[in-house]
Amino acid sequence: MSKLFFLKIIYRNAVSLHKITSIVESVKGAKIKHLNFISKGRQFVGVIAFEASQLIDFEYILRLIKGNRDISEVEEITDMSLCL
């Protein structure tokens, strides 16, 4: 059974959103369900929701995203009211 995970991501304007989405989609079984990014000056801030079949897939995706030096901050969102 798949579970929905939410991440808050802050990244520089120079990074393409495609880079972030391709990281998530590179993990077998992971599918993006929702994207909401806005520009705040020189950075983009937003939420990405994706479905993954296992917790280990989520942890692997999180590690891949954090490994990108152009991304300033990544954190898991547990309060779903922040996603609306």
Secondary structure by P-SEA (a helix, b strand, c coil): cbbbbbbbbbbcccccaaaaaaaaaccccccccbbbbbbccccccbbbbbbbccaaaaaaaaaaaaacccccbbbbbccccccc
